[in-house]
Amino acid sequence: MTERFSPKPAWLKVRAPGGESFTHLKEMFRKLDLHTVCEEARCPNMGECWSEGTATIMLLGDVCTRGCRFCAVTTGNPKGAVDVREPEHVARALAQLELQYVVLTMVDRDDLLDGGASHVSRTVSRLKELRPDMLVETLLGDFAGNHDYVDISTEGTPDVWAHNIEVVRRLQRTIRDVRCSYEQSLGVLARVKEKNPSMLTKSSIMVGIGETDEEVIETMRDLRAANVDLLTLGQYLRPTPKHASVDRYVTPDAFERFREVGESLGFSYVASGPLVRSSYKAAEVFVRSFLRPGDTEGAKRALEERLVVAREKAKERGAELSGSALVAREAQAIVSAERLVRRAAG
């Protein structure tokens, strides 16, 4: 097991993000009151992803009803707190940004009647109305295994529906919240493909937290059996001394072997590397796996062309929505928070 203050290997060191595109997007996120997971999680790939027109936005607050040993998000009871204007606000704000791909994620909200599924679905639907050129991925929880809620979460028709299994089967009980489970995660991923065979599904595995290589490969096989299309694998890094320890630093060569195994198992795309996170280069993953499979140069051109279109559309929407980005649509479109909150029995 690695020591708390042991130095990280050279392959985990990256330059601080910067550049004109990065600075512009950061200013816009502040101006439009958008909260990126990229910044809050101090993602090492933030600069790279933002420059390619990809970002991850958090919905439904920053208090999670679950407490996993790898995650630094605050655990607590949000008590049904919901900003019912958020779907409209987020959609209008994102529509003004030079993004070609956005990941909408959320904390677990077991305090809400449908776990927040309808809230996410409304956000996706509205964003696609305003920016049909933008690709949208939803990175969601397991909705306590309730397939009706999973179905609701897909109604906005995101381009990719993602849920992370996080760790291998043996480590589920010690690393994830007791309300999560390996089978439950596989079940919700399989459900999406069952209801929407054409919708791409995606999951992620952390390594270096106590698993063996054989267990990682077993997890990959189980995800393929659930018809998961896209897979990411990355190094676990301990957020604070209170969280699970890093067991090992997996080498780049080992990550390359995982990629090769994943491709042999039939995943449409495998992103595997020490700094890879679940939303790593999400636009490239989508384009290379779905729009330009097997065509590296074609994928590169497609990404560049999509980014040009995104910049044009952002300017158009920015002009249309100027001064009203924070204003919700018609009052009748706003859902009462009372209808969303899970009330205690009795």
Order of alpha helices (4+ residues) and beta strands (2+ residues): alpha-alpha-alpha-beta-beta-beta-alpha-beta-alpha-beta-alpha-beta-alpha-alpha-beta-alpha-beta-alpha-beta-alpha-alpha
